Amino acid sequence: MKINNTVTEEKLKRYFSITTEAFEIVQNSVIKGKEKEAKEIFEMVKNYVSDANHFKEKGEWVLAFAALNYAHGWIDSGVRLDIFKVDDDRLFTVK
C-alpha cells in the first residue's frame, strides 16, 4: 500500500479549487432564516482561506492544507446543520 503523506503543489492547488468552488455555491444557497448563522460560517471560511494563502506564500504547504481543510469543514458543518441547501455530494457531506 502506497502511503500518501506529502502535500504537493498540485494537491494544494486542487484543494484551494475545491474549497473555493464549494464556498461560491453555499454563498448562494443560504436557507431562509439562517442568514445570521451563514454569516458566521462565511467569516470563518474567509479567515481560514486567508490563512491558507498566507501559509502557501511562506512555503508552509502543510499548514496551508490544514487551513483549507478547516475552511471546508466549516462549509460542511453548515450543510449538515441545514444552513445551506445543496445536494452536490462531490463537494459536500450531504444527508
DSSP file (Angstrom, degrees, kcal/mol; ACC not computed):
  #  RESIDUE AA STRUCTURE BP1 BP2  ACC     N-H-->O    O-->H-N    N-H-->O    O-->H-N    TCO  KAPPA ALPHA  PHI   PSI    X-CA   Y-CA   Z-CA
    1    1 A M              0   0    0      0, 0.0     2,-0.4     0, 0.0     0, 0.0   0.000 360.0 360.0 360.0 129.2    0.0    0.0    0.0
    2    2 A K        -     0   0    0      1,-0.0     2,-0.5     2,-0.0     0, 0.0  -0.671 360.0-136.8 -81.7 129.3    1.4    3.4   -1.0
    3    3 A I        -     0   0    0     -2,-0.4     2,-0.9     2,-0.0     3,-0.0  -0.753   7.3-152.8 -89.2 128.6    1.3    6.0    1.8
    4    4 A N        +     0   0    0     -2,-0.5    -1,-0.0     1,-0.1    -2,-0.0  -0.815  42.0 137.7-102.2  93.0    0.2    9.4    0.8
    5    5 A N        +     0   0    0     -2,-0.9     2,-0.4     2,-0.0    -1,-0.1   0.025  40.6  93.4-127.9  28.1    1.9   11.7    3.2
    6    6 A T        -     0   0    0     -3,-0.0     2,-0.9    56,-0.0     5,-0.1  -0.979  60.2-145.6-126.9 133.4    3.1   14.6    1.0
    7    7 A V        -     0   0    0     -2,-0.4     2,-0.2     4,-0.1    54,-0.1  -0.856  29.1-169.5 -94.5 106.6    1.3   17.9    0.3
    8    8 A T     >  -     0   0    0     -2,-0.9     4,-2.5     1,-0.1     5,-0.2  -0.478  36.1-111.2 -90.8 164.9    2.3   18.7   -3.3
    9    9 A E  H  > S+     0   0    0      1,-0.2     4,-2.5     2,-0.2     5,-0.2   0.895 120.8  52.8 -60.4 -39.4    1.7   21.9   -5.1
   10   10 A E  H  > S+     0   0    0      2,-0.2     4,-2.3     1,-0.2    -1,-0.2   0.921 109.9  47.0 -62.2 -45.1   -0.8   20.1   -7.3
   11   11 A K  H  > S+     0   0    0      2,-0.2     4,-2.4     1,-0.2    -2,-0.2   0.917 112.7  49.4 -64.7 -43.1   -2.7   18.8   -4.3
   12   12 A L  H  X S+     0   0    0     -4,-2.5     4,-2.2     1,-0.2    -2,-0.2   0.916 111.0  49.3 -62.5 -43.7   -2.7   22.2   -2.7
   13   13 A K  H  X S+     0   0    0     -4,-2.5     4,-2.1     1,-0.2    -1,-0.2   0.901 110.6  51.6 -60.9 -41.5   -4.0   23.8   -5.9
   14   14 A R  H  X S+     0   0    0     -4,-2.3     4,-2.6     1,-0.2    -2,-0.2   0.917 110.8  46.7 -63.2 -44.7   -6.7   21.2   -6.1
   15   15 A Y  H  X S+     0   0    0     -4,-2.4     4,-2.4     2,-0.2     5,-0.2   0.841 109.6  53.3 -71.5 -32.9   -7.9   21.8   -2.6
   16   16 A F  H  X S+     0   0    0     -4,-2.2     4,-2.4    -5,-0.2    -1,-0.2   0.931 112.1  47.3 -60.4 -44.4   -7.9   25.6   -3.0
   17   17 A S  H  X S+     0   0    0     -4,-2.1     4,-2.5     2,-0.2    -2,-0.2   0.920 112.6  47.6 -64.1 -45.8  -10.1   25.0   -6.1
   18   18 A I  H  X S+     0   0    0     -4,-2.6     4,-2.5     2,-0.2     5,-0.2   0.931 114.8  45.2 -62.3 -47.3  -12.5   22.6   -4.3
   19   19 A T  H  X S+     0   0    0     -4,-2.4     4,-2.5     2,-0.2    -1,-0.2   0.895 113.1  50.4 -67.0 -39.5  -12.9   24.8   -1.3
   20   20 A T  H  X S+     0   0    0     -4,-2.4     4,-2.3    -5,-0.2    -1,-0.2   0.925 111.8  48.1 -62.6 -45.0  -13.4   28.0   -3.4
   21   21 A E  H  X S+     0   0    0     -4,-2.5     4,-1.9     1,-0.2    -2,-0.2   0.929 112.9  47.8 -61.7 -45.9  -16.0   26.2   -5.6
   22   22 A A  H  X S+     0   0    0     -4,-2.5     4,-2.4     1,-0.2     5,-0.2   0.908 111.4  51.1 -61.9 -42.1  -17.9   25.0   -2.5
   23   23 A F  H  X S+     0   0    0     -4,-2.5     4,-1.8     1,-0.2    -1,-0.2   0.906 108.0  51.9 -63.9 -42.1  -17.8   28.4   -0.9
   24   24 A E  H  X S+     0   0    0     -4,-2.3     4,-0.5     1,-0.2    -1,-0.2   0.888 111.0  49.0 -61.5 -38.7  -19.1   30.1   -4.0
   25   25 A I  H >< S+     0   0    0     -4,-1.9     3,-1.3     1,-0.2    -2,-0.2   0.941 110.4  47.9 -67.5 -47.9  -22.0   27.6   -4.1
   26   26 A V  H >< S+     0   0    0     -4,-2.4     3,-1.9     1,-0.3    -1,-0.2   0.806  99.5  67.4 -68.6 -26.2  -23.0   28.0   -0.4
   27   27 A Q  H 3< S+     0   0    0     -4,-1.8    -1,-0.3     1,-0.3     3,-0.2   0.773 109.4  38.6 -62.4 -22.5  -23.0   31.8   -0.6
   28   28 A N  T << S+     0   0    0     -3,-1.3    -1,-0.3    -4,-0.5    -2,-0.2   0.159 110.4  63.3-108.7  16.6  -26.0   31.4   -2.9
   29   29 A S    <   +     0   0    0     -3,-1.9    56,-2.8     2,-0.1     2,-0.3   0.051  62.1 143.8-130.7  25.5  -27.6   28.6   -1.1
   30   30 A V  B     -A   84   0A   0     -3,-0.2     2,-0.3    54,-0.2    54,-0.2  -0.517  50.8-123.9 -73.0 130.3  -28.5   30.0    2.4
   31   31 A I    >   -     0   0    0     52,-2.7     3,-2.4    -2,-0.3     7,-0.1  -0.558  37.3 -95.9 -74.0 135.2  -31.7   28.7    3.7
   32   32 A K  T 3  S+     0   0    0     -2,-0.3    -1,-0.1     1,-0.3     0, 0.0  -0.229 112.6  24.4 -53.9 133.5  -34.2   31.5    4.6
   33   33 A G  T 3  S+     0   0    0     -3,-0.1    -1,-0.3    50,-0.0     3,-0.2   0.333 105.2  84.1  91.8  -6.6  -34.0   32.4    8.3
   34   34 A K    <>  +     0   0    0     -3,-2.4     4,-2.4    49,-0.1     5,-0.2   0.123  50.1 112.6-112.5  19.0  -30.4   31.1    8.6
   35   35 A E  H  > S+     0   0    0      1,-0.2     4,-2.5     2,-0.2     5,-0.2   0.873  75.1  53.1 -62.2 -39.5  -28.6   34.2    7.4
   36   36 A K  H  > S+     0   0    0      2,-0.2     4,-1.7     1,-0.2    -1,-0.2   0.937 112.3  44.3 -62.9 -46.2  -27.0   35.0   10.8
   37   37 A E  H  > S+     0   0    0      1,-0.2     4,-2.0     2,-0.2    -1,-0.2   0.898 112.8  52.4 -64.3 -40.7  -25.5   31.5   11.1
   38   38 A A  H  X S+     0   0    0     -4,-2.4     4,-3.0     1,-0.2    -1,-0.2   0.899 105.3  55.2 -62.2 -41.1  -24.4   31.6    7.4
   39   39 A K  H  X S+     0   0    0     -4,-2.5     4,-2.2     1,-0.2    -1,-0.2   0.904 107.3  49.7 -60.3 -42.1  -22.6   34.9    8.0
   40   40 A E  H  X S+     0   0    0     -4,-1.7     4,-2.0     2,-0.2    -1,-0.2   0.916 112.4  47.4 -62.4 -43.4  -20.6   33.4   10.9
   41   41 A I  H  X S+     0   0    0     -4,-2.0     4,-2.8     1,-0.2    -2,-0.2   0.920 109.6  53.3 -64.2 -43.8  -19.6   30.5    8.8
   42   42 A F  H  X S+     0   0    0     -4,-3.0     4,-2.6     1,-0.2    -1,-0.2   0.900 107.8  51.4 -59.2 -41.1  -18.6   32.8    5.9
   43   43 A E  H  X S+     0   0    0     -4,-2.2     4,-2.3     2,-0.2    -1,-0.2   0.927 111.8  46.4 -61.3 -44.8  -16.4   34.8    8.2
   44   44 A M  H  X S+     0   0    0     -4,-2.0     4,-2.6     2,-0.2     5,-0.2   0.909 112.3  50.0 -65.8 -42.2  -14.6   31.7    9.4
   45   45 A V  H  X S+     0   0    0     -4,-2.8     4,-2.7     1,-0.2     5,-0.3   0.941 111.3  49.0 -61.7 -47.0  -14.2   30.3    5.9
   46   46 A K  H  X S+     0   0    0     -4,-2.6     4,-2.4    -5,-0.2    -1,-0.2   0.910 111.6  50.1 -59.3 -42.4  -12.7   33.6    4.7
   47   47 A N  H  X S+     0   0    0     -4,-2.3     4,-2.4     2,-0.2    -1,-0.2   0.930 112.8  45.3 -62.7 -46.1  -10.4   33.6    7.7
   48   48 A Y  H  X S+     0   0    0     -4,-2.6     4,-2.5     2,-0.2    -2,-0.2   0.873 113.0  49.8 -68.7 -36.0   -9.1   30.1    7.1
   49   49 A V  H  X S+     0   0    0     -4,-2.7     4,-2.5     2,-0.2    -1,-0.2   0.899 110.5  51.3 -67.2 -39.1   -8.7   30.6    3.4
   50   50 A S  H  X S+     0   0    0     -4,-2.4     4,-2.3    -5,-0.3    -2,-0.2   0.924 110.5  48.9 -60.7 -44.2   -6.8   33.8    4.1
   51   51 A D  H  X S+     0   0    0     -4,-2.4     4,-2.9     1,-0.2     5,-0.2   0.919 109.1  53.1 -59.8 -43.3   -4.6   31.8    6.5
   52   52 A A  H  X S+     0   0    0     -4,-2.5     4,-2.6     1,-0.2    -2,-0.2   0.916 109.5  48.0 -60.1 -43.8   -4.1   29.1    3.8
   53   53 A N  H  X S+     0   0    0     -4,-2.5     4,-2.5     2,-0.2    -1,-0.2   0.909 111.6  50.8 -62.7 -41.6   -3.0   31.7    1.3
   54   54 A H  H  X S+     0   0    0     -4,-2.3     4,-1.5     1,-0.2    -2,-0.2   0.942 112.8  44.9 -60.5 -48.9   -0.6   33.2    3.9
   55   55 A F  H  <>S+     0   0    0     -4,-2.9     5,-2.8     1,-0.2     4,-0.4   0.888 111.5  53.6 -64.7 -38.7    1.0   29.8    4.7
   56   56 A K  H ><5S+     0   0    0     -4,-2.6     3,-1.7    -5,-0.2    -1,-0.2   0.938 107.0  51.2 -60.8 -46.5    1.2   29.0    1.0
   57   57 A E  H 3<5S+     0   0    0     -4,-2.5    -1,-0.2     1,-0.3    -2,-0.2   0.829 109.7  50.7 -60.4 -32.2    3.1   32.2    0.2
   58   58 A K  T 3<5S-     0   0    0     -4,-1.5    -1,-0.3    -5,-0.2    -2,-0.2   0.476 119.4-111.4 -83.1  -2.5    5.5   31.3    3.1
   59   59 A G  T < 5S+     0   0    0     -3,-1.7     2,-1.5    -4,-0.4     3,-0.2   0.592  77.1 134.8  81.5  10.6    6.0   27.8    1.6
   60   60 A E     >< +     0   0    0     -5,-2.8     4,-2.2     1,-0.2     5,-0.2  -0.576  20.7 162.9 -90.7  72.0    4.2   26.2    4.6
   61   61 A W  H  >  +     0   0    0     -2,-1.5     4,-2.7     1,-0.2    -1,-0.2   0.824  68.3  55.3 -67.4 -33.5    2.2   23.9    2.5
   62   62 A V  H  > S+     0   0    0     -3,-0.2     4,-2.3     2,-0.2    -1,-0.2   0.930 111.5  44.8 -65.0 -43.6    1.2   21.5    5.3
   63   63 A L  H  > S+     0   0    0      2,-0.2     4,-2.5     1,-0.2    -2,-0.2   0.883 112.9  51.5 -67.5 -37.3   -0.2   24.4    7.3
   64   64 A A  H  X S+     0   0    0     -4,-2.2     4,-2.2     2,-0.2    -2,-0.2   0.925 110.4  48.9 -62.2 -44.6   -2.0   25.8    4.2
   65   65 A F  H  X S+     0   0    0     -4,-2.7     4,-1.9     1,-0.2    -2,-0.2   0.905 111.2  49.9 -61.7 -42.8   -3.5   22.4    3.5
   66   66 A A  H  X S+     0   0    0     -4,-2.3     4,-2.1     1,-0.2    -2,-0.2   0.921 109.4  51.0 -62.7 -44.5   -4.7   22.2    7.1
   67   67 A A  H  X S+     0   0    0     -4,-2.5     4,-2.4     1,-0.2    -1,-0.2   0.885 108.8  52.0 -62.5 -38.8   -6.3   25.6    7.0
   68   68 A L  H  X S+     0   0    0     -4,-2.2     4,-2.6     1,-0.2    -1,-0.2   0.892 107.8  52.0 -64.0 -38.6   -8.1   24.7    3.8
   69   69 A N  H  X S+     0   0    0     -4,-1.9     4,-2.0     2,-0.2    -2,-0.2   0.878 109.1  49.7 -66.8 -36.4   -9.5   21.6    5.5
   70   70 A Y  H  X S+     0   0    0     -4,-2.1     4,-2.1     2,-0.2    -2,-0.2   0.935 110.4  51.2 -63.6 -45.4  -10.7   23.7    8.4
   71   71 A A  H  X S+     0   0    0     -4,-2.4     4,-1.8     1,-0.2    -2,-0.2   0.931 112.4  45.2 -57.0 -47.0  -12.4   26.1    5.9
   72   72 A H  H  X S+     0   0    0     -4,-2.6     4,-2.9     1,-0.2    -1,-0.2   0.851 108.0  58.6 -69.0 -32.3  -14.1   23.2    4.1
   73   73 A G  H  X S+     0   0    0     -4,-2.0     4,-2.3     2,-0.2    -1,-0.2   0.892 104.6  50.8 -61.3 -39.8  -15.1   21.7    7.5
   74   74 A W  H  X S+     0   0    0     -4,-2.1     4,-1.7     2,-0.2    -1,-0.2   0.912 110.6  49.3 -63.6 -41.8  -17.0   24.9    8.3
   75   75 A I  H  X S+     0   0    0     -4,-1.8     4,-1.6     1,-0.2     3,-0.2   0.952 111.9  48.1 -61.2 -49.5  -18.8   24.8    5.0
   76   76 A D  H  X S+     0   0    0     -4,-2.9     4,-2.8     1,-0.2    -1,-0.2   0.854 106.5  56.7 -62.0 -35.5  -19.7   21.1    5.5
   77   77 A S  H  X S+     0   0    0     -4,-2.3     4,-2.0     1,-0.2    -1,-0.2   0.903 106.0  51.5 -63.7 -38.1  -21.0   21.9    9.0
   78   78 A G  H  <>S+     0   0    0     -4,-1.7     5,-3.2    -3,-0.2     6,-1.3   0.858 110.3  48.8 -64.9 -35.1  -23.3   24.5    7.6
   79   79 A V  H ><5S+     0   0    0     -4,-1.6     3,-1.5     4,-0.2    -2,-0.2   0.949 113.0  46.5 -66.9 -48.6  -24.6   21.9    5.1
   80   80 A R  H 3<5S+     0   0    0     -4,-2.8    -2,-0.2     1,-0.3    -1,-0.2   0.801 111.5  51.8 -65.4 -29.9  -25.1   19.3    7.8
   81   81 A L  T 3<5S-     0   0    0     -4,-2.0    -1,-0.3    -5,-0.2    -2,-0.2   0.277 116.7-112.9 -91.5  11.5  -26.9   21.8   10.1
   82   82 A D  T < 5S+     0   0    0     -3,-1.5    -3,-0.2     2,-0.2    -2,-0.1   0.887  83.0 122.6  59.4  43.2  -29.3   22.8    7.3
   83   83 A I  S   <S+     0   0    0     -5,-3.2   -52,-2.7     1,-0.2     2,-0.4   0.695  75.3  39.0 -96.7 -29.8  -27.9   26.3    7.0
   84   84 A F  B    S-A   30   0A   0     -6,-1.3     2,-0.8   -54,-0.2    -1,-0.2  -0.953  75.8-141.3-120.5 141.1  -27.2   25.8    3.3
   85   85 A K        +     0   0    0    -56,-2.8     2,-0.3    -2,-0.4    -6,-0.1  -0.865  44.7 138.8-103.8 101.2  -29.3   23.9    0.8
   86   86 A V        -     0   0    0     -2,-0.8    -2,-0.1    -7,-0.1   -60,-0.0  -0.936  35.2-170.4-136.6 159.7  -27.0   21.9   -1.5
   87   87 A D        +     0   0    0     -2,-0.3     2,-0.9     7,-0.1     7,-0.1   0.238  47.3 120.5-134.9  13.6  -27.1   18.4   -3.0
   88   88 A D    >>  -     0   0    0      1,-0.2     4,-1.8     2,-0.0     3,-0.5  -0.710  37.0-174.3 -84.2 103.9  -23.7   18.0   -4.5
   89   89 A D  T 34 S+     0   0    0     -2,-0.9    -1,-0.2     1,-0.2     5,-0.0   0.435  78.5  67.8 -82.2   3.3  -22.1   15.0   -2.8
   90   90 A R  T 34 S+     0   0    0      1,-0.1    -1,-0.2     3,-0.0     3,-0.0   0.825 116.1  22.3 -82.4 -36.3  -18.8   15.7   -4.6
   91   91 A L  T <4 S+     0   0    0     -3,-0.5     2,-0.3     1,-0.1    -2,-0.2   0.651 125.8  42.8-103.5 -20.7  -18.2   18.9   -2.8
   92   92 A F  S  < S-     0   0    0     -4,-1.8     2,-1.2   -13,-0.0    -1,-0.1  -0.879  75.2-117.9-132.1 156.2  -20.3   18.5    0.4
   93   93 A T        -     0   0    0     -2,-0.3     2,-0.2    -3,-0.0    -4,-0.1  -0.794  48.5-174.0 -90.2  93.7  -21.2   15.9    3.0
   94   94 A V              0   0    0     -2,-1.2    -7,-0.1     1,-0.1   -14,-0.1  -0.573 360.0 360.0 -94.3 155.0  -24.9   15.8    2.3
   95   95 A K              0   0    0     -2,-0.2    -1,-0.1   -16,-0.2    -8,-0.1   0.452 360.0 360.0 -75.7 360.0  -27.5   13.9    4.2
